[in-house]
């Protein structure tokens, strides 16, 4: 009898728990299905994240470019030092500054001291050259290490962008809303541009390369004129100057306008100038991979850094 009562009690408990558990499972399932609003918010977050990742890539590329230039300069200096050391070694072998014969052949104490001073001068110069070569080798090693770090930073940023691309592609493939699917496709394309940037030729028919990620303001301007430097839009002003490009505060047709219109800056191409106003074309101002035109007045609300002219 006690066993029957126990079974009945257990049946009651199970019967009470089953609906609650089923409701909990349903609630969990429903919570795992994001709403259209949540998906759009996720795409907005992904797009902002991609902008940041692309900025990291462009900054790392600019750093790598500077490190490459430094490495080349150091190697040239090392080669020059090597030639100087070889020349001094040859001269020392052919005409030793201080030797036993120099001591014996000295006709006076003054001449002996002069020979000793000359020997010390040569030895000091050789030591200085060797020290400089040692410093350069140390700097080269540091440059190599820094380059490895920046390359790792680039790879990490691109790997993260690839994860964003995978997520947005999955979202696009499962989305039922047409607008959401189209937006997810655009974000996936943006992620792909950051993940797999490549040097492309100017679509306008020019022969100069473009090493910036597709769809951004930097990419568009680099399709309009030759841009040999690297970096995000905010870095273009100092990087162009470092490469010898003239800059100023007056708009000219064909010049690059640099502004502070975002946290990482913005660049555009000057199409025409009319007195105090000028018209520019640009990309990624209204949206990623969208080209638009604006007419701007000098001294107006646009925070202009300046203009980069051609060489």
PAZAPA-4460 file (N, C-alpha, C; in steps of 0.05 Angstrom, whole numbers, plus 32768, in hexadecimal, padded with zeros to 4 digits):
% residues 311
    n_x    n_y    n_z   ca_x   ca_y   ca_z    c_x    c_y    c_z   seq   type   mol
   8011   7FE8   8000   8000   8000   8000   8011   8019   8000     1      X     A
   8026   8019   8010   8038   8030   8011   8046   8033   7FF7     2      X     A
   804B   801C   7FE9   8058   801E   7FCF   8046   802C   7FBA     3      X     A
   802C   8025   7FBB   8019   8031   7FA8   8017   804F   7FAD     4      X     A
   8016   8056   7FC7   8014   8073   7FCE   802D   8082   7FC3     5      X     A
   8044   8075   7FC5   805D   8082   7FBC   805C   8086   7F9E     6      X     A
   8052   8072   7F8F   8050   8074   7F72   803C   808A   7F6A     7      X     A
   8026   808C   7F79   8012   80A0   7F73   801D   80BC   7F78     8      X     A
   802C   80BF   7F8D   8038   80D9   7F94   804D   80E1   7F7E     9      X     A
   805C   80CD   7F75   806F   80D3   7F60   8062   80DB   7F47    10      X     A
   804B   80CE   7F40   803C   80D5   7F28   8032   80F1   7F29    11      X     A
   8028   80F9   7F40   801E   8114   7F44   8034   8129   7F40    12      X     A
   804C   8122   7F4C   8062   8135   7F4A   806B   8138   7F2D    13      X     A
   806D   8121   7F1E   8075   8122   7F02   8061   8130   7EF2    14      X     A
   8047   812B   7EF7   8032   8139   7EE8   8033   8157   7EED    15      X     A
   803B   815F   7F05   803C   817C   7F0B   8054   8189   7EFD    16      X     A
   806B   817A   7EFC   8083   8185   7EF1   8084   8186   7ED3    17      X     A
   8077   8173   7EC5   8078   8172   7EA8   806F   818B   7E9A    18      X     A
   8058   8196   7EA1   804F   81AF   7E93   8063   81C6   7E98    19      X     A
   806D   81C8   7EB1   807F   81DE   7EB8   8099   81DB   7EA8    20      X     A
   80A3   81C2   7EA5   80BC   81BE   7E96   80B8   81C3   7E79    21      X     A
   80A1   81BA   7E6E   809B   81BF   7E52   809A   81DD   7E4D    22      X     A
   808D   81EB   7E5F   808B   8208   7E5C   80A7   8215   7E5C    23      X     A
   80B8   820A   7E6E   80D3   8215   7E70   80E3   8210   7E56    24      X     A
   80E0   81F8   7E4A   80ED   81F2   7E31   80E3   8204   7E1B    25      X     A
   80C9   8208   7E1A   80BD   821A   7E06   80C8   8236   7E09    26      X     A
   80CA   823E   7E23   80D4   8259   7E28   80F0   825C   7E1F    27      X     A
   8101   8247   7E24   811D   8248   7E1C   811F   8249   7DFD    28      X     A
   810E   8239   7DF0   810F   8238   7DD3   8107   8253   7DC7    29      X     A
   80F2   825F   7DD3   80E9   8278   7DC8   80FD   828E   7DCD    30      X     A
   810C   828C   7DE4   8120   82A1   7DEA   8138   829E   7DD8    31      X     A
   813C   8286   7DCC   8152   8282   7DBA   814C   828C   7D9E    32      X     A
   8134   8293   7D98   812C   829E   7D7E   812C   82BC   7D7F    33      X     A
   8140   82C9   7D74   8141   82E6   7D77   812B   82F4   7D66    34      X     A
   8123   830B   7D6F   810F   831A   7D60   811D   832A   7D4A    35      X     A
   810D   8335   7D38   8118   8345   7D22   8127   835D   7D2D    36      X     A
   811C   8368   7D42   812A   837F   7D4F   8145   8378   7D5A    37      X     A
   8146   8360   7D66   8160   8357   7D71   8174   8351   7D5B    38      X     A
   816A   8345   7D45   817C   833F   7D2F   8187   8358   7D22    39      X     A
   8176   836C   7D1F   8180   8386   7D14   8194   8393   7D27    40      X     A
   818F   8391   7D41   81A2   839C   7D54   81BC   838E   7D53    41      X     A
   81BB   8373   7D4F   81D4   8364   7D4C   81E4   836C   7D33    42      X     A
   81D5   8371   7D1D   81E3   8379   7D05   81F0   8395   7D08    43      X     A
   81E2   83A6   7D17   81EE   83C1   7D1C   8207   83BE   7D2C    44      X     A
   8207   83AD   7D40   821E   83A7   7D51   8235   839B   7D40    45      X     A
   822E   8388   7D2F   8242   837B   7D1D   824F   838F   7D0A    46      X     A
   823E   83A1   7CFF   8249   83B5   7CEC   825C   83C8   7CFA    47      X     A
   8255   83D1   7D13   8267   83E2   7D22   8281   83D4   7D29    48      X     A
   827E   83BA   7D30   8295   83AA   7D37   82A8   83A7   7D1F    49      X     A
   829D   83A4   7D07   82AD   83A1   7CEF   82BB   83BB   7CE9    50      X     A
   82AE   83D2   7CED   82BC   83EB   7CE9   82D4   83ED   7CFB    51      X     A
   82D1   83E5   7D14   82E7   83E6   7D27   82FD   83D2   7D1F    52      X     A
   82F6   83BA   7D16   830A   83A7   7D0E   8319   83B0   7CF5    53      X     A
   830A   83BC   7CE2   8318   83C6   7CCA   832B   83DD   7CD2    54      X     A
   8324   83ED   7CE5   8336   8402   7CEF   834F   83F6   7CFB    55      X     A
   834B   83E0   7D0A   8363   83D3   7D15   8375   83C8   7CFF    56      X     A
   8369   83BC   7CEB   8379   83B2   7CD4   8388   83C8   7CC6    57      X     A
   837A   83DE   7CC0   8388   83F4   7CB2   839E   8401   7CC2    58      X     A
   8399   8404   7CDC   83AE   840F   7CEE   83C6   83FC   7CEF    59      X     A
   83C1   83E2   7CF1   83D6   83CE   7CF2   83E6   83CE   7CD8    60      X     A
   83D8   83D1   7CC2   83E6   83D2   7CA8   83F7   83EB   7CA6    61      X     A
   83EE   8402   7CB0   83FE   841A   7CB0   8417   8416   7CC2    62      X     A
   8414   8409   7CD9   842B   8404   7CEA   843F   83F1   7CDC    63      X     A
   8434   83DD   7CCE   8446   83CA   7CC0   8455   83D8   7CAA    64      X     A
   8448   83EA   7C9C   8455   83F9   7C87   846C   840A   7C92    65      X     A
   8467   8418   7CA8   847C   8428   7CB5   8493   8416   7CBF    66      X     A
   848C   83FF   7CCA   84A1   83ED   7CD3   84B2   83E2   7CBC    67      X     A
   84A5   83DD   7CA5   84B3   83D4   7C8E   84C7   83E9   7C84    68      X     A
   84BE   8402   7C84   84CF   8418   7C7C   84E7   841B   7C8F    69      X     A
   84E1   8418   7CA9   84F7   8419   7CBD   850B   8402   7CB9    70      X     A
   8500   83EB   7CB3   8512   83D4   7CAF   8524   83D8   7C96    71      X     A
   8518   83E3   7C81   8528   83E8   7C69   853E   83FD   7C6F    72      X     A
   8536   8413   7C7E   854A   8427   7C85   8560   841C   7C96    73      X     A
   8559   840B   7CA9   856D   83FF   7CBB   8580   83ED   7CAB    74      X     A
   8574   83DE   7C98   8585   83CC   7C89   8599   83DC   7C77    75      X     A
   8590   83F3   7C6D   85A1   8404   7C5D   85B7   840F   7C6E    76      X     A
   85B0   8418   7C87   85C4   8423   7C99   85D8   840D   7CA1    77      X     A
   85CE   83F5   7CA6   85E0   83DE   7CAC   85F4   83D9   7C95    78      X     A
   85E9   83DA   7C7D   85FB   83D5   7C66   8611   83EA   7C64    79      X     A
   8609   8404   7C69   861D   841A   7C69   8632   8416   7C7F    80      X     A
   8629   840E   7C97   863B   8409   7CAD   864E   83F2   7CA6    81      X     A
   8643   83DD   7C99   8653   83C7   7C92   8669   83CF   7C7F    82      X     A
   8663   83E0   7C6B   8677   83E9   7C58   868C   83FA   7C66    83      X     A
   8684   840B   7C79   8697   841B   7C88   86AA   840A   7C99    84      X     A
   869E   83F6   7CA6   86AF   83E4   7CB6   86C3   83D4   7CA4    85      X     A
   86B9   83CB   7C8D   86CA   83BC   7C7B   86E1   83CE   7C71    86      X     A
   86DA   83E7   7C6B   86EF   83FA   7C61   8704   83FF   7C77    87      X     A
   86FA   8403   7C90   870D   8408   7CA6   871E   83F0   7CAB    88      X     A
   8712   83D8   7CA9   8722   83C0   7CAD   8738   83BD   7C98    89      X     A
   8730   83C4   7C7F   8744   83C3   7C69   875B   83D6   7C6E    90      X     A
   8754   83EF   7C75   8768   8403   7C7A   877A   83FB   7C92    91      X     A
   876E   83F0   7CA6   877D   83E8   7CBE   8790   83D1   7CB7    92      X     A
   8787   83C0   7CA5   8798   83AA   7C9D   87B0   83B4   7C8C    93      X     A
   87AA   83C6   7C79   87BF   83D1   7C67   87D1   83E4   7C75    94      X     A
   87C5   83F6   7C86   87D5   840A   7C94   87CD   840B   7CB1    95      X     A
   87D6   83F8   7CC1   87CE   83F8   7CDE   87D6   8412   7CEC    96      X     A
   87C3   841C   7CFA   87C7   8436   7D08   87DA   8434   7D1F    97      X     A
   87DB   841C   7D2B   87ED   841A   7D43   87F8   83FD   7D43    98      X     A
   8812   83FB   7D41   881E   83E1   7D41   883A   83E3   7D4E    99      X     A
   8848   83CD   7D51   8862   83CD   7D5D   8876   83DD   7D4C   100      X     A
   8873   83DB   7D31   8885   83EA   7D20   8880   8408   7D22   101      X     A
   8867   8410   7D27   8860   842C   7D2A   886E   8437   7D43   102      X     A
   886F   8426   7D58   887D   842F   7D71   889B   8432   7D6C   103      X     A
   88A6   841D   7D5F   88C3   841D   7D5A   88CC   8433   7D47   104      X     A
   88BA   843A   7D34   88C2   844D   7D20   88BC   846A   7D29   105      X     A
   88AF   846D   7D40   88AA   8488   7D4A   88C4   8497   7D50   106      X     A
   88C7   84AE   7D45   88E0   84BE   7D48   88DF   84CF   7D61   107      X     A
   88C7   84D2   7D6C   88C5   84E3   7D84   88AE   84D9   7D95   108      X     A
   88AF   84E2   7DAE   8898   84DC   7DC0   887E   84E7   7DB6   109      X     A
   8880   84FF   7DAA   8868   850C   7D9F   885C   84FC   7D89   110      X     A
   886D   84F1   7D77   8863   84E1   7D61   8857   84C7   7D6C   111      X     A
   8863   84BB   7D81   8858   84A3   7D8D   883C   84A8   7D98   112      X     A
   8839   84BE   7DA6   881F   84C5   7DB1   880A   84CA   7D9B   113      X     A
   8814   84D6   7D85   8802   84DA   7D6E   87F9   84C0   7D62   114      X     A
   880B   84AC   7D60   8804   8492   7D56   87F0   8484   7D69   115      X     A
   87F5   8487   7D83   87E2   847B   7D96   87C7   8488   7D94   116      X     A
   87C6   84A3   7D91   87AC   84B1   7D8F   879D   84A8   7D76   117      X     A
   87AC   84A5   7D60   87A0   849D   7D47   8794   8480   7D4A   118      X     A
   87A3   846F   7D57   8799   8453   7D5B   8780   8453   7D6C   119      X     A
   877F   8464   7D81   8767   8465   7D92   8750   8470   7D82   120      X     A
   8755   8484   7D70   8740   848F   7D60   8734   847A   7D4E   121      X     A
   8745   846B   7D41   873B   8456   7D2F   872C   8441   7D3E   122      X     A
   8737   8439   7D55   8729   8424   7D66   870E   842E   7D6F   123      X     A
   870D   8447   7D78   86F3   8452   7D81   86DF   8453   7D6A   124      X     A
   86E8   845B   7D53   86D6   845D   7D3C   86CB   8441   7D35   125      X     A
   86DD   842D   7D35   86D4   8412   7D30   86C0   8408   7D45   126      X     A
   86C6   840F   7D5E   86B4   8406   7D74   8699   8414   7D71   127      X     A
   8699   842E   7D6A   867F   843C   7D65   866F   8430   7D4F   128      X     A
   867D   8429   7D39   866F   841D   7D22   8663   8402   7D2A   129      X     A
   8673   83F2   7D39   8669   83D8   7D42   8651   83DC   7D55   130      X     A
   8652   83F0   7D67   863C   83F5   7D79   8623   83FD   7D69   131      X     A
   8627   840E   7D55   8610   8416   7D44   8603   83FF   7D36   132      X     A
   8614   83ED   7D2C   860A   83D5   7D1E   85FB   83C3   7D32   133      X     A
   8605   83C1   7D4A   85F7   83B1   7D5F   85DC   83BD   7D66   134      X     A
   85DB   83D7   7D68   85C1   83E5   7D6E   85AE   83E1   7D58   135      X     A
   85B7   83E3   7D3F   85A5   83DF   7D28   859B   83C2   7D27   136      X     A
   85AC   83AF   7D2D   85A2   8393   7D2D   858D   838F   7D43   137      X     A
   8591   839C   7D5A   857D   839B   7D6F   8563   83A8   7D66   138      X     A
   8565   83BF   7D59   854D   83CD   7D4F   853F   83BC   7D3A   139      X     A
   854E   83AF   7D29   8542   839E   7D15   8533   8387   7D22   140      X     A
   853E   837B   7D37   8530   8366   7D44   8516   8370   7D51   141      X     A
   8517   8388   7D5D   84FF   8394   7D69   84EA   8399   7D53   142      X     A
   84F4   83A3   7D3C   84E1   83A8   7D26   84D4   838E   7D1C   143      X     A
   84E3   8379   7D1A   84D8   835F   7D12   84C3   8356   7D26   144      X     A
   84C9   8359   7D40   84B6   8351   7D55   849D   8361   7D54   145      X     A
   84A0   837C   7D50   8489   838D   7D4D   8478   8386   7D35   146      X     A
   8485   837F   7D1F   8477   8377   7D07   8467   835E   7D0C   147      X     A
   8473   834B   7D1A   8465   8332   7D20   844C   8337   7D31   148      X     A
   844F   834A   7D44   8438   8351   7D55   8422   835E   7D45   149      X     A
   8429   8371   7D34   8415   837E   7D23   8407   836B   7D10   150      X     A
   8417   8358   7D05   840B   8344   7CF3   83F7   8333   7D02   151      X     A
   83FE   832C   7D1B   83EC   831D   7D2B   83D3   832C   7D31   152      X     A
   83D6   8347   7D36   83BE   8358   7D3B   83AC   8358   7D23   153      X     A
   83B8   835A   7D0B   83A8   835A   7CF2   8399   8340   7CF0   154      X     A
   83A7   832A   7CF4   839B   8310   7CF1   8384   830C   7D05   155      X     A
   8388   8315   7D1E   8374   8312   7D32   835B   8322   7D2B   156      X     A
   835F   833B   7D21   8348   834B   7D19   8339   833F   7D02   157      X     A
   8347   8333   7CEF   833A   8327   7CD8   832C   830D   7CE0   158      X     A
   8338   82FE   7CF3   832A   82E6   7CFD   8310   82ED   7D0B   159      X     A
   8311   8303   7D1A   82F8   830C   7D28   82E3   8315   7D14   160      X     A
   82ED   8323   7CFF   82DA   832B   7CEA   82CE   8313   7CDC   161      X     A
   82DE   82FE   7CD9   82D4   82E5   7CCC   82BD   82D9   7CDD   162      X     A
   82C0   82DB   7CF8   82AB   82D0   7D09   8292   82E1   7D06   163      X     A
   8295   82FB   7D03   827D   830C   7CFF   8270   8304   7CE4   164      X     A
   8281   8300   7CD0   8276   82F8   7CB6   8267   82DE   7CB7   165      X     A
   8271   82CB   7CC6   8264   82B1   7CC8   8249   82B4   7CD6   166      X     A
   8248   82C4   7CEB   822F   82C9   7CFA   821A   82D7   7CE9   167      X     A
   8223   82EB   7CDA   820F   82FA   7CCA   8206   82EA   7CB2   168      X     A
   8218   82D9   7CA7   820F   82C8   7C91   81FB   82B3   7C9B   169      X     A
   81FF   82A8   7CB3   81EB   8296   7CBE   81D1   82A4   7CC3   170      X     A
   81D3   82BC   7CCC   81BA   82CC   7CD1   81AC   82D1   7CB7   171      X     A
   81BB   82D8   7CA2   81AF   82DD   7C88   81A1   82C4   7C7D   172      X     A
   81AE   82AD   7C80   81A3   8294   7C75   818A   828B   7C83   173      X     A
   8187   8293   7C9C   816F   828A   7CAB   815A   82A0   7CAD   174      X     A
   8160   82B8   7CA4   814D   82CE   7CA7   8136   82CB   7C94   175      X     A
   811F   82D2   7C9E   8106   82D2   7C8E   8100   82ED   7C83   176      X     A
   8109   8302   7C91   8103   831D   7C89   8116   8326   7C73   177      X     A
   810B   832F   7C5C   811C   8336   7C45   812F   834D   7C4B   178      X     A
   8126   8361   7C5A   8137   8378   7C60   814E   836F   7C72   179      X     A
   8148   835E   7C86   815D   8354   7C98   8171   8343   7C88   180      X     A
   8167   8333   7C76   8179   8322   7C66   818C   8334   7C55   181      X     A
   8181   8349   7C49   8192   835B   7C39   81A7   8369   7C4A   182      X     A
   819F   8371   7C62   81B1   837F   7C73   81C7   836C   7C7D   183      X     A
   81BF   8354   7C83   81D3   8340   7C8C   81E7   833A   7C76   184      X     A
   81DE   833A   7C5D   81F0   8335   7C46   8204   834C   7C44   185      X     A
   81FB   8364   7C49   820D   837B   7C47   8222   837A   7C5D   186      X     A
   821A   8373   7C76   822D   8371   7C8C   8240   835A   7C87   187      X     A
   8237   8344   7C7B   8249   832E   7C75   825D   8336   7C60   188      X     A
   8254   8346   7C4C   8267   8350   7C38   827C   8363   7C45   189      X     A
   8273   8373   7C58   8285   8385   7C66   8299   8375   7C76   190      X     A
   8290   835F   7C83   82A2   834E   7C92   82B7   8341   7C7F   191      X     A
   82AD   8339   7C68   82C0   832C   7C54   82D5   8340   7C4B   192      X     A
   82CD   8359   7C47   82E0   836D   7C3E   82F6   8372   7C53   193      X     A
   82EE   8370   7C6D   8302   8374   7C82   8313   835A   7C86   194      X     A
   8306   8343   7C81   8314   832A   7C86   8328   8324   7C70   195      X     A
   8321   832A   7C57   8332   8323   7C40   8338   833C   7C2F   196      X     A
   8344   8350   7C3A   834B   8367   7C2A   8361   835F   7C16   197      X     A
   8360   836B   7BFE   8374   8364   7BEA   837A   837D   7BD9   198      X     A
   8391   837D   7BCE   8399   8394   7BBC   8389   8391   7BA2   199      X     A
   837A   83A5   7B9C   836B   83A5   7B83   8372   83BE   7B72   200      X     A
   836C   83BC   7B59   8372   83D2   7B47   835C   83E7   7B48   201      X     A
   8363   83FF   7B41   8350   8415   7B40   833A   840F   7B2C   202      X     A
   8320   840D   7B34   830B   8406   7B21   8307   841C   7B0C   203      X     A
   8312   8434   7B11   830F   8449   7AFE   8322   8447   7AE6   204      X     A
   8333   8433   7AE6   8344   842F   7AD0   8361   8436   7AD5   205      X     A
   8367   8441   7AED   8383   8448   7AF3   8394   8430   7AF8   206      X     A
   83AD   8434   7AFA   83C0   841D   7AFE   83CA   841B   7B1A   207      X     A
   83C0   842C   7B2C   83CB   842C   7B48   83BB   8418   7B59   208      X     A
   83C9   840B   7B6C   83BC   83F7   7B7D   83AB   8404   7B94   209      X     A
   839A   83F4   7B9F   8389   83FD   7BB5   838B   83E7   7BCB   210      X     A
   8398   83ED   7BE1   839C   83D9   7BF6   838A   83DD   7C0E   211      X     A
   8373   83EB   7C0B   8361   83F0   7C21   8348   83DD   7C1E   212      X     A
   833B   83D8   7C34   8324   83C6   7C34   830C   83D2   7C25   213      X     A
   8300   83C2   7C14   82EA   83CA   7C03   82D3   83D6   7C14   214      X     A
   82C6   83EB   7C09   82AE   83F5   7C15   82B2   840C   7C28   215      X     A
   82CB   8413   7C2F   82D0   8428   7C43   82D9   8441   7C34   216      X     A
   82D9   8457   7C43   82E1   8471   7C37   82FD   8471   7C2C   217      X     A
   830F   8463   7C3B   832B   8461   7C32   832D   8452   7C18   218      X     A
   831E   843D   7C15   831E   842E   7BFC   8315   843F   7BE5   219      X     A
   82FF   844E   7BE8   82F4   845D   7BD2   8308   8473   7BC9   220      X     A
   8314   8481   7BDC   8326   8497   7BD4   833E   848B   7BC5   221      X     A
   8347   8473   7BCE   835D   8466   7BC1   8357   845B   7BA5   222      X     A
   833D   845B   7B9E   8335   8455   7B82   8336   846E   7B70   223      X     A
   8337   8485   7B7C   8337   849E   7B6D   8353   84A9   7B68   224      X     A
   8365   84A3   7B7A   8381   84AC   7B76   8394   849A   7B85   225      X     A
   83AD   849B   7B7F   83C1   848A   7B8A   83C6   8491   7BA8   226      X     A
   83C3   847D   7BB9   83C8   8480   7BD6   83DC   846B   7BDF   227      X     A
   83F5   8472   7BE1   840A   845E   7BE8   840C   8458   7C06   228      X     A
   8401   846A   7C16   8403   8466   7C33   83ED   8453   7C3D   229      X     A
   83EF   844C   7C57   83DC   843A   7C63   83CF   8448   7C7B   230      X     A
   83BC   843A   7C88   83B0   8445   7CA0   8393   844C   7C9C   231      X     A
   8385   8451   7CB3   8369   8459   7CB1   8367   8477   7CA9   232      X     A
   834F   8481   7CA5   834C   849C   7C9B   8359   84B1   7CAD   233      X     A
   8358   84AC   7CC7   8364   84BF   7CD9   8383   84C0   7CD8   234      X     A
   838F   84AA   7CCD   83AC   84A9   7CCB   83B6   84B4   7CB0   235      X     A
   83A4   84B9   7C9E   83AD   84C1   7C83   83BC   84DC   7C84   236      X     A
   83B3   84EE   7C95   83C0   8509   7C96   83DD   8507   7C9D   237      X     A
   83E5   84FA   7CB3   8402   84F8   7CB9   8411   84E5   7CA6   238      X     A
   8403   84CF   7C9E   8411   84BC   7C8D   8417   84C6   7C71   239      X     A
   8405   84D7   7C66   840A   84E2   7C4C   8421   84F7   7C4D   240      X     A
   8421   8506   7C63   8437   851A   7C66   8452   850C   7C69   241      X     A
   8452   84F6   7C77   846B   84E7   7C7B   8476   84DC   7C60   242      X     A
   8465   84D9   7C4D   846D   84CF   7C33   8472   84E5   7C1F   243      X     A
   8472   84FE   7C29   8479   8515   7C18   8462   8521   7C08   244      X     A
   8449   851B   7C0F   8432   8526   7C01   842B   8541   7C0E   245      X     A
   8428   8556   7BFD   8421   8571   7C08   8405   8572   7C12   246      X     A
   8401   8582   7C27   83E7   8584   7C33   83E0   85A2   7C38   247      X     A
   83C7   85A8   7C3B   83BF   85C3   7C40   83A2   85C5   7C48   248      X     A
   8398   85DE   7C4A   837D   85E3   7C53   836B   85ED   7C3D   249      X     A
   8374   85EC   7C24   8365   85F6   7C0D   835C   85DF   7BFC   250      X     A
   8342   85DC   7BF6   8339   85C6   7BE6   8342   85C9   7BC9   251      X     A
   834A   85B3   7BBC   8352   85B3   7BA0   8346   859A   7B93   252      X     A
   833F   859C   7B7A   8335   8585   7B6C   834A   856F   7B6C   253      X     A
   8342   8557   7B74   8354   8540   7B75   8361   853D   7B91   254      X     A
   835D   8550   7BA3   8369   854E   7BBD   8358   853B   7BCF   255      X     A
   8364   8531   7BE4   8357   8520   7BF7   834F   8531   7C0F   256      X     A
   8335   8531   7C15   832C   853F   7C2D   832E   852C   7C45   257      X     A
   833A   8535   7C5B   833B   8525   7C73   832B   8534   7C89   258      X     A
   8318   8525   7C96   8308   8532   7CAB   8308   8521   7CC4   259      X     A
   82FC   852C   7CD9   82F9   851E   7CF3   82DC   8516   7CF6   260      X     A
   82CF   850D   7CE1   82B2   8507   7CE2   82AC   84EC   7CEF   261      X     A
   82BF   84DE   7CF9   82BB   84C6   7D09   82D2   84C3   7D1C   262      X     A
   82D0   84AF   7D2D   82E6   84AA   7D40   8300   84A3   7D32   263      X     A
   82FE   8498   7D1A   8316   8490   7D0B   831A   84A1   7CF2   264      X     A
   830C   84B8   7CF1   8310   84CA   7CDB   8300   84C2   7CC2   265      X     A
   8302   84D3   7CAE   82F4   84CE   7C95   8303   84DB   7C7E   266      X     A
   8303   84CF   7C66   8311   84DB   7C4F   82FE   84DB   7C38   267      X     A
   8301   84EF   7C26   82F1   84F1   7C0E   8301   84FE   7BF8   268      X     A
   82F6   84FD   7BE0   8304   8507   7BC8   82F7   8521   7BBE   269      X     A
   8307   8535   7BBA   82FC   854F   7BB1   82F7   854E   7B93   270      X     A
   82DD   8552   7B8C   82D5   8550   7B70   82D6   856C   7B62   271      X     A
   82CE   8580   7B70   82CD   859B   7B64   82CE   85B0   7B7A   272      X     A
   82D7   85C8   7B72   82DA   85DE   7B85   82CD   85F7   7B79   273      X     A
   82BD   8605   7B89   82B0   861D   7B80   82B1   8632   7B96   274      X     A
   82C7   8642   7B95   82CA   8656   7BA9   82CF   864A   7BC5   275      X     A
   82BD   8650   7BD7   82C0   8647   7BF3   82B3   862B   7BF8   276      X     A
   82A7   8621   7BE3   8299   8606   7BE5   82A7   85F2   7BD2   277      X     A
   82A4   85DA   7BD9   82AF   85C4   7BC8   829E   85AB   7BCB   278      X     A
   829E   859B   7BB6   828F   8582   7BB5   82A1   856A   7BB8   279      X     A
   829A   8558   7BC9   82AA   8540   7BCD   8299   8527   7BC7   280      X     A
   82A7   8511   7BBF   829A   84F7   7BBE   82A7   84E5   7BD3   281      X     A
   8298   84D2   7BDD   82A1   84C3   7BF4   8293   84A8   7BF6   282      X     A
   829D   8497   7C06   8291   847D   7C0C   8290   8478   7C2A   283      X     A
   827C   8469   7C32   8278   8462   7C4E   8272   847A   7C60   284      X     A
   8266   848E   7C54   825D   84A5   7C65   8240   84A1   7C6C   285      X     A
   822F   8499   7C59   8213   8493   7C5F   8210   8476   7C66   286      X     A
   8220   8464   7C59   821F   8448   7C5F   8238   843A   7C53   287      X     A
   823E   8423   7C5C   8254   8414   7C52   8250   840E   7C34   288      X     A
   8265   8412   7C24   8265   840C   7C07   8250   841D   7BF8   289      X     A
   824A   8434   7C02   8237   8446   7BF5   8246   8460   7BEF   290      X     A
   8246   8468   7BD5   8253   8481   7BCD   823F   8498   7BCC   291      X     A
   8246   84AF   7BD7   8235   84C6   7BD6   8245   84DF   7BD1   292      X     A
   8238   84F5   7BCC   8245   850F   7BC8   823A   8523   7BDB   293      X     A
   824C   8536   7BE4   8244   854C   7BF5   8251   8565   7BEB   294      X     A
   8244   857C   7BF0   8250   8596   7BEB   8256   85A2   7C07   295      X     A
   826E   85AA   7C0B   8278   85B3   7C25   8282   85D0   7C23   296      X     A
   827D   85DF   7C38   8287   85FB   7C39   829E   85FC   7C4E   297      X     A
   82B4   8609   7C45   82CA   860D   7C58   82C1   861D   7C70   298      X     A
   82CA   8615   7C87   82C1   8623   7CA0   82A6   861B   7CAA   299      X     A
   829A   8607   7C9D   8280   85FD   7CA5   8282   85E8   7CBB   300      X     A
   826D   85D8   7CBE   826C   85C5   7CD5   827E   85AD   7CD1   301      X     A
   8286   85A7   7CB8   8297   858F   7CB4   82B3   8594   7CC0   302      X     A
   82BB   8582   7CD2   82D6   8586   7CDF   82ED   857D   7CCD   303      X     A
   82F5   858F   7CBB   8309   8588   7CA7   8325   858A   7CB4   304      X     A
   8335   8575   7CB0   8351   8575   7CB9   8362   8584   7CA4   305      X     A
   835D   857D   7C8B   836C   858A   7C75   836A   857A   7C5C   306      X     A
   837A   8581   7C48   8379   8574   7C2E   8395   8569   7C27   307      X     A
   8395   8551   7C1B   83AE   8545   7C12   83AF   8548   7BF4   308      X     A
   83C4   8555   7BEA   83C6   855A   7BCD   83D8   8544   7BC1   309      X     A
   83D8   8544   7BA6   83E9   8531   7B97   8406   853B   7B96   310      X     A
   8417   8529   7B8F   8434   8530   7B8E   843A   853C   7B72   311      X     A
***
